[in-house]
């Protein structure tokens, strides 16, 4: 029994270290030797050209639910995208909004700035949720070569569509992902976390495909869309990875930017992370075949990144409890002390951020909070499997 406890505790500690430290080091090493090649889009400068005829047609769908704060800025931003108007449709799907989103949207598209852009505003009476909306609308616009999805609160770089179109010239590319930026992070921990995630996603893409997408903005070939199950939680992960399962590549381009305007509300952030964590467990079950070695680098990153992330709280608990049970061993005593100090600093920094404002303390606090949400959200999905629509929370 003691040998078994030593083995399982050592294994758990090793997995925790691998996921948080060794895996990023491996990614950095591989990415340094296989850098992403920059794509130079066709330079239009907002002027019509004969080359426009070779560009793919794009339909961008913007699901909106009570987005009165950002909808006008989103429409103006989309009107400034450098892409031929004959090749672009923008669908603003108002999903049972109870505020002034629809009215503001109609008023904004009447502005002179928006005159040359094809907008369609769909006003649905009842709120059905994003997944139901996508399942209905994407098949209706599959006559377009490419479907783009974007959040209302995310602004896009003016040449985003041109760069994406250049990627789609490669017939093996099924999904194009941008770089996601927070305009005003709510904490140093959140800022560093997203910088870290951005770097990881970029490096993972060098091994095969970028893992998932961000709802702020991504594009995919319309004919590759597969109907989403109605209870899908992380649709922006499952949808693009279903395309990767079909043998296509999901590319990541740092020069395409999606800037998040909406600041995280701390009181609601944990609820959002609980939802994402439940989705992390769900996507492991629904995309389990991606662990197959035939997917090569993508299988490796899916296991080392998303797979271990969903299981990480359990390994951390085993590592900590196992170390506590093996205090007579000097190595496990050191491991227990180290874990205890780290967890204490993280928890105190989480509840007393003013006293522990050091960026490393805040990063630790954000990680502790994330793993806690990971544990609770995952257990909630496994035990209850929620199917009710999620309420909107501030991003």
N, C-alpha and C positions, 0 to 999 in steps of 0.2 A: 504493500500500500504506500509506504514511504517513497519507494522508487518510482511508483506511478505518479505520485504527487510532484516529485522532482522533475520528472519528464514533462508532465503537462504544464507545470508552471514555467519551466525553462522554454518550452515551445511557445507558450503565450507571450512571454517577455520578448522572445526573438521575433515573433510576428508583429508585435507592437513597434519594436525598433525598426523592423524592415519597412513597414508601411509608412512610418513617419520620417524616417531618415534614409535608409538604404535605397528604397525605391526611387525617391527624388534624385539621389546621387546617380543611380543607374540611368535614369532618364536624361539627366544633364550630360552625362558622359556620351550617351548615344546621340543626343540631339546636337552636341558640339561637332560630331563627325558626320552628321547628316542634316545640315541646316535646311530650313524651308526656303525654297526658291521664290523670290519675289515675282509677283505677276504684274506686268505693266499693261493697264487697260488701254483701249483705244481712246485717244484724246479727242473729245468732242467739243469741249468748251461751250456747251449748251447750243451748239449750232448744228443744223441738219446736215447729214452727210450720206453719201451713197453706201458707206459702210454700215449705216443703221439697219439696212435690209438683212444683214447677216446676224444681227443680234437676236437672241431668243425673246419671245413674248413672255412677259411677267405679269402675274396677278398677285398683288399683295393684299393679304387679308388681315385686318386689324380687329380682333375681338375686343369689345368695349363693354364694360359694366360699371356704370356710375363713375365716369372719367371726366367730369366737367372741368376739373382743375387743369388737365393736361391736353384735352382733345384739340383745342385751337392751335397750340404750339406744335402738336404732332402733324396736323394737316398742313400747316405752313412749312414745316420741315420737309414733308414728303413732296410738296410743290417745288422745292429747291433741289431735288435730286436730278442729276445730270443723266437723263435717259430719254430716248425718243418717246414722245407722248403717244404715238401710234402703237407702241409696243408695251405700254404700261397701263394696267388698270389697278385702282386702289379701292378695295371694298372695306368700308367701315361697318362692322356688324355689331349693332347695339343690342345687347342681349337682355331685354327687359329692364332697361335703365329706369330708375325712379327719380333721377335728378335731371339736370338740364343738358346732359350730354348730347342728345339728339338735336335740340334747338341750337346749341352752340356750333355743332358740326355743320348743320345746314347754313347757318349764318357765315361761318368761316369760309366755306367753299365758294361763297359768292364774292369773296375778295378778289381784287385784280391779280394778286400774286398766284391765285389758284386757277386762273382761267384756262391755262393750257394743260392742266392735268385732269385725267379722267377719274372722277370720284363717283362712287356709288355708296349711298348710305342706306343700310337695311335696318329698319326699326322693328325688332321682334317684340311682341307683346309680353311674353313670359320669359323669365330667366331660366334657362335650361342648363347652363354651364358651358365651359369652353370646349370640352370634348364633343358634346352633342353638336355644337356650332360647327366645329371643324369637320365632323363626319358628314354634315349636311352640305357645307359650302364648298369644300375642296373638290368633290366629284363634279359639282356644277361648273367649275372653272378649269377642268382638266384639259380644255382645248388650248390653254396657255402652255407653253413649253415648261415654264418654271412657276412654282408657287413660292411666295415669300410670306412668312408669318412674323408679326412684330407686335410688341406691347405698345400701348398708347403712350406710356411714360418714357419711352426710349427714343432719343433722337439719333438719326443715322448720318454718317458722313456722306457728303454730296456725291461722291463717286462710287458708293457702295455697290450699286447695281451693275455698273460697268465692270468693276473688278470681278464680281461674282460671275457675270456673263463670260468673262475670259476663262474662268475656271471650268465652266460648263462646256467649253470647246473640247475638253477631254471627256470622251465618252464613258470613261470609268468613274468619273466624279458624279455622285448622286446627291451630295449635300455640301453646302458651303456655310461655314460658320465665321462670325466676326470676332473681334476682341470686345469684351464687355467691360465698361468702365462705370464706376460710381462717381457721379458729379460731386456729391457731398457725403462721404462716409459718416456714419453716426459715431464711430469710435476708431481709435487707432488699430484695435484688434480686427475690426471688420475690414478696414482698409488693407492691412497686411494680408489678411486671409484671401481677399479677392485678387490681390497682386500675385499671391502664391498660386491660387487656382488658375489664373490666366497663364502663368508660366508653365504649370503642369500640363494644361490642355494643349498648349503649343508644342511642348516636348512630346506628349503622347501621340500627337498627330504624325510625328516623324517615324513612328513605329508601325503605322498602318492607317488608322482612321482616328479622327477626333472623337472622343467619347461623348455622345449626346450633343445637345445644343442648349442655348439659353433662349428662353421665351422672348427676350428683348428683340431678337432678330435672327432669323436663319432662312435659308432657301433650299429647295430640293426640286428634283425633276418631278413634274406633276404625275406622270404615268406610274411612278414608283410608290405612290401613296397606298397604304394598306389601312383599311377601316380600323379605328381604335375601339377597343372594348369600352363600354359605357362607364365603367368604374375606374378607368385609367387615371392615375394621380399625376405622375410626372410625364405628361404628354410630350414635352419638349426633349425628353430623353428617349422615350420608347419609339416615337415616330421616326426620328432619324436613324436610330439603331436598327429598326426593322428594314430600313433601306440598306444599311450596311450588311445585314443578314442576307440580302439578295445578291451580294457580291460587289456592291458599289462602294466607293470610297467617300468618306466624309472628310473634307479638307478644312483646315483652319488658316485664316488669313489675318495676320496682325494689322494689315493696312485698312481693313474694313472695320469701322468703329461703330459701336452702339453705346450711347451714353445714357445712363439711367438718371432721370431727373428726380424721381420720387425717393425721398429719404426714408430710411428705415425708422419705424416707430418702435422703440425698444419694447414697449409693453405688448406689442403684437408680433414682434420678430420671432419669439419663441414658438408661437402657434404656427407661423409659417414654416419654421424649421421642423416642427413635428410632422407637418404634412409632407415635406420633402423627404424626411426620414422614412415615413411609411411608404412613400413612393420608391425609395431606394431598395426596400425589401421586396416590394411588388415587382420591380423591374428585374430583380435577380431570377425570380420564378419565370417571368414571361420571356426573358432573353437568355435563359440558361444555356441554350445551344451555342451562344457566343463564347463559351468557355472551351469549345472544341478547338483542338490545336490547328485545325485546318484554317482558322482565321488568323493564325500566326501572331504577329505583333499586337493585333487588336485583342486577341484572346488573353495575351499576357497583361496588357494594360487594364482590361476589363476585370481580370481577377485581382491584380495588385492594387488597382485604384478603387473602382466601385464595389467589387466583391468584398474586399477586406474592409472597406469603410463601413459597409452595412453590418459586418460582424465585429468591428473593432471594440464596441463597448463590452462585449462578452469576453473577448480576450483580455481586455484591461482589467475586468473584474476578477477573472481567473488568476491573472498575474499578481494582482494585489493580495487577494485572499490566500493564494498559494504561498506567496512570500511571507505573509503573516504567520502561516502555519509552519514555516521552515526557518524561523528566526535563529535556531541553534546553528545553522549553517552561515558562516560569515558572508558568503556571496549573496545569499538571499536576504540577510540582514541589511546589507548595503542597498540592495534593490528595494527593500521595504521602506527604508528611510528616504531614499531618493524619490520614490513614488509618493510617499506621504507629504514630503516637503512640496513637491510639484503640485499635487492636488490642493493642498492648503493655500498655497499662493494663488492658484487659479480661482478657487472659490472665494477667497477674501477679495481678490481683485474684481471679481464679478459683482459682489455686493457693495464694495467700497471703492469704486473706481477713482474717486477724488484722492484717496490716500495712496492708491497704487496705480499711479498714472504712467509709470514706466511702460514703454511700448512692448517690452517682452512680457511684462505682467499682463498687459491687456490682450496680447496674442494668446497667452496661456488661458486667460479667462474665456476668450472666445472659443477656444478649442474645447474646454471643459463644458461650456454651455452646449456646443455643437454635439459632443458625444453623448451628453445627457439627453438631448432631443432625439438623437439617433437611437438610443436605447428605448425611450418611452414611445417614440413614434413607430419603431419597428415592432415592439410588443403589441401596441395597439392594433397594428395591421394584422399580425399573426393571430391575435386572440379575438378580434372583433371584425376585421376586414370591413372597414367603413365604406359604404357605397353612396351615402348621401352627398350632395354637392357641397364642396368646401366653400365657406364664407370668404369674401374678399378681405384680405389683410393688406396693410401697407407694405410695400416691398422693402 
